[in-house]
């Protein structure tokens, strides 16, 4: 069986998870559907979260440009979320960064397209009337 990643707490004792369980409990309780959380569910959620973050980081590092610097960057995470089918649900959470000038240009082009569509629709309405 694979070795379990083990962290250490303040006293030096080994723990099965590295994430703080109290924070995970607070996040889980923030959902209105959750009334109580048993300890096993809390530990399993923490472990699953750790494994997911590890998977995301590993995939992003392998496919990213940070290998040369031995670093993982935000752009690596964003491109992995966009390119990977299994991580596509993160595309809205990890959008690719764009310059403000490019964003403003995109907004202007979108408005112009909408105005053209509105003009076309009004022309059709006048012809039919």
ZIURFEN-V42808 format. One record per pair of residues at least 12 apart in sequence whose ideal C-beta (glycine too) atoms are under 7 Angstrom apart, sorted by the first residue. I is the first residue (numbers start at 0). GAP is how many residues later the second one is. D is the distance in whole Angstrom. If there is no record, write none. Layout:
# ZIURFEN-V42808
I_GAP_D / I_GAP_D
This chain:
# ZIURFEN-V42808
3_12_7 / 15_27_6 / 15_31_7 / 16_26_6 / 16_29_4 / 16_30_5 / 16_33_6 / 17_32_6 / 18_27_5 / 18_30_6 / 18_31_6 / 20_21_6 / 20_25_6 / 23_18_6 / 23_21_6 / 23_22_5 / 24_12_6 / 24_17_6 / 27_17_7 / 55_21_7 / 55_31_7 / 56_15_6 / 58_21_5 / 58_25_6 / 59_12_6 / 59_16_4 / 59_17_5 / 59_20_4 / 60_15_7 / 62_17_6 / 63_12_3 / 63_15_7 / 74_22_7 / 76_17_5 / 77_16_5 / 77_17_6 / 77_18_5 / 78_17_7 / 80_13_4 / 81_14_7
